Amino acid sequence: MLSQPGSAKDCRFSSGGDQAGTWWGFPCSSPLSLHQLPTTNSHPRIAIEKHILTDSAERYWLSHILRDSWRRSAYAPHMSRNIGSIMILIVGVAYIVWGALAAAMPDGLLGPGGKAILPAAYEGFTGGSWTELMQTSPMTAKYIILLYRMYGIYCSVFGLMGSAIAVTAFRRGDRWAWWTLLIANTVALGSAMRMDWLSKAIGPFELTEYVGLALIFGALAITIPWGASRFALTRP
């Protein structure tokens, strides 16, 4: 308990030991012990035992010690979210660029062995020839190209939305943004990888899917909201 105003004498300050002396030049009475104990919301809890301070000492302690504890507890999660949002933004931009290229030139986007990804995927999955398909059934080939264009557009939209969440809600510390980015990117990139395996078409762009998923998991790992309540900290 803090003192009533005006009850001031010399005091001793101890933090792990009883070293005699005045506390920052403020008069007080009875030994003072400070212990920083962790709490569930990661803010230090400071216990003051059997001390009496003047009003000026109380104001000094509250304004400096509590402010400093807030800065220490909030700085690390804030920096982690900044770094994580940049990592996720890289993946989002890659989505946008690849999707735009796939929509613009679906039968010309680089795939495995220097061949375009769409013909390579068709031949890897069906065992047939893309050139033969274009000659014998051109409308079928055009329909496949149309579907691939739409796939590219959806990838660009997905990347745009993910980037927007990363630089706003995720960076702000909203818990729903963390879960949304985890589930959406895991499903999207995992599905794309599975498609590559089934079509036996893994080119240079397809390899970046593994890099992207690693970046997503890394960004979410350093901002994980469990335990220390790293998200949505409130100032004491």
Secondary structure, 3 states (H helix, E strand, C coil): CCCCCCCCCCCEEECCCCEECCECCECEECCEEEEEECCCCCCCEEEECCCEECHHHHHHHHHHHHHHHHHHHHHHHHHHHHHHHHHHHHHHHHHHHHHHHHHHCCCCCECHHHCEHHHHHHHHHHCCCHHHHHHHCHHHHHHHHHHHHHHHHHHHHHHHHHHHHHHHHHHHCCHHHHHHHHHHHHHHHHHHHHHHHHHCCCCHHHHHHHHHHHHHHHHHHCCCCCCCCCCCCCCC
